């Protein structure tokens, strides 16, 4: 559940949502996009969204017609696992073409041409091959680029990126983040960036909201939050980040930080423990 949550997000801005698993990050994204389970309800308040037409929509209680117009055309999505975001039995280019035709008044031929342009725009070589390829024939980074093309081809006002780089290696992750930033600058899109990776959030976000057990406990500019977190939970999250600049040490957990008792860690034992998949010591 999410309680008494309130924040603003402006055009061209990136807002990071951070917190441990179960803090409510993805539920917020689902509420904005109208994808909550039928059993879930928005008890009170509103989700105000300024559409391209200038009309303010309340996404907490939308009509089906509102979301048919808004979802995809004005709100784009990038989810954590690109493999499950794509239809496995349909060529990737056809999926981009369908996204274009669904939200733009273009013929099939025009949409195919634009889909090829988008494949190039998201920095993939040999657009014709990518257009014909099925998802299983592409790498994880290529699939995520296809998803980004589908999400951005209608120049949405809002892009929701829910853990968009978690399934990717570090090099590809950096490329994807640069791509999202470039497209955001081009279209002036507002980005809601959801992640548990504080280092990634520090790199991409302008402001950060920290969630704990469904409650917003701190909101601040990214520089100020990482330099001087106010709430004890925010401080604990910062302390839990491993550092490449320090020698091996015990990686604190929230439980340890609450008690103030940190376990001692021998670097040699830590290395041995890491080989055994014991990640308490790094």
ChimeraX attribute file (.defattr): number of C-alpha atoms within 10 A of each C-alpha:
attribute: neighborCount
match mode: 1-to-1
recipient: residues
	/A:1	13
	/A:2	16
	/A:3	13
	/A:4	10
	/A:5	12
	/A:6	11
	/A:7	9
	/A:8	7
	/A:9	14
	/A:10	14
	/A:11	14
	/A:12	18
	/A:13	19
	/A:14	24
	/A:15	27
	/A:16	27
	/A:17	27
	/A:18	24
	/A:19	23
	/A:20	15
	/A:21	13
	/A:22	13
	/A:23	20
	/A:24	21
	/A:25	27
	/A:26	20
	/A:27	18
	/A:28	19
	/A:29	20
	/A:30	14
	/A:31	18
	/A:32	20
	/A:33	20
	/A:34	18
	/A:35	12
	/A:36	16
	/A:37	10
	/A:38	7
	/A:39	5
	/A:40	11
	/A:41	12
	/A:42	14
	/A:43	9
	/A:44	9
	/A:45	12
	/A:46	14
	/A:47	18
	/A:48	14
	/A:49	20
	/A:50	14
	/A:51	17
	/A:52	12
	/A:53	6
	/A:54	8
	/A:55	10
	/A:56	12
	/A:57	18
	/A:58	16
	/A:59	18
	/A:60	19
	/A:61	15
	/A:62	13
	/A:63	12
	/A:64	10
	/A:65	8
	/A:66	13
	/A:67	17
	/A:68	12
	/A:69	14
	/A:70	21
	/A:71	18
	/A:72	24
	/A:73	24
	/A:74	22
	/A:75	25
	/A:76	26
	/A:77	24
	/A:78	23
	/A:79	20
	/A:80	19
	/A:81	19
	/A:82	23
	/A:83	18
	/A:84	11
	/A:85	16
	/A:86	21
	/A:87	12
	/A:88	13
	/A:89	9
	/A:90	13
	/A:91	18
	/A:92	27
	/A:93	26
	/A:94	18
	/A:95	20
	/A:96	27
	/A:97	25
	/A:98	16
	/A:99	21
	/A:100	27
	/A:101	19
	/A:102	16
	/A:103	17
	/A:104	13
	/A:105	10
	/A:106	14
	/A:107	11
	/A:108	13
	/A:109	10
	/A:110	13
	/A:111	21
	/A:112	20
	/A:113	12
	/A:114	18
	/A:115	28
	/A:116	19
	/A:117	14
	/A:118	23
	/A:119	25
	/A:120	16
	/A:121	15
	/A:122	21
	/A:123	14
	/A:124	15
	/A:125	11
	/A:126	11
	/A:127	18
	/A:128	12
	/A:129	12
	/A:130	22
	/A:131	20
	/A:132	14
	/A:133	16
	/A:134	20
	/A:135	24
	/A:136	14
	/A:137	14
	/A:138	15
	/A:139	13
	/A:140	19
	/A:141	20
	/A:142	20
	/A:143	23
	/A:144	28
	/A:145	24
	/A:146	28
	/A:147	26
	/A:148	27
	/A:149	28
	/A:150	27
	/A:151	26
	/A:152	29
	/A:153	22
	/A:154	20
	/A:155	21
	/A:156	24
	/A:157	24
	/A:158	30
	/A:159	24
	/A:160	24
	/A:161	23
	/A:162	22
	/A:163	18
	/A:164	24
	/A:165	26
	/A:166	15
	/A:167	16
	/A:168	18
	/A:169	11
	/A:170	11
	/A:171	9
	/A:172	16
	/A:173	18
	/A:174	14
	/A:175	15
	/A:176	22
	/A:177	15
	/A:178	13
	/A:179	17
	/A:180	21
	/A:181	16
	/A:182	13
	/A:183	17
	/A:184	23
	/A:185	14
	/A:186	11
	/A:187	15
	/A:188	17
	/A:189	25
	/A:190	21
	/A:191	29
	/A:192	21
	/A:193	24
	/A:194	26
	/A:195	24
	/A:196	18
	/A:197	15
	/A:198	18
	/A:199	12
	/A:200	16
	/A:201	21
	/A:202	17
	/A:203	12
	/A:204	19
	/A:205	20
	/A:206	17
	/A:207	20
	/A:208	26
	/A:209	23
	/A:210	23
	/A:211	24
	/A:212	19
	/A:213	16
	/A:214	19
	/A:215	17
	/A:216	21
	/A:217	16
	/A:218	17
	/A:219	21
	/A:220	17
	/A:221	15
	/A:222	21
	/A:223	15
	/A:224	13
	/A:225	21
	/A:226	18
	/A:227	10
	/A:228	13
	/A:229	19
	/A:230	15
	/A:231	13
	/A:232	14
	/A:233	19
	/A:234	22
	/A:235	17
	/A:236	18
	/A:237	21
	/A:238	17
	/A:239	15
	/A:240	15
	/A:241	14
	/A:242	15
	/A:243	12
	/A:244	7
	/A:245	6
	/A:246	7
	/A:247	9
	/A:248	17
	/A:249	17
	/A:250	19
	/A:251	19
	/A:252	20
	/A:253	15
	/A:254	15
	/A:255	11
	/A:256	13
	/A:257	17
	/A:258	12
	/A:259	8
	/A:260	10
	/A:261	10
	/A:262	14
	/A:263	12
	/A:264	10
	/A:265	15
	/A:266	13
	/A:267	15
	/A:268	9
	/A:269	12
	/A:270	19
	/A:271	15
	/A:272	14
	/A:273	15
	/A:274	13
	/A:275	10
	/A:276	9
	/A:277	8
	/A:278	12
	/A:279	13
	/A:280	15
	/A:281	21
	/A:282	20
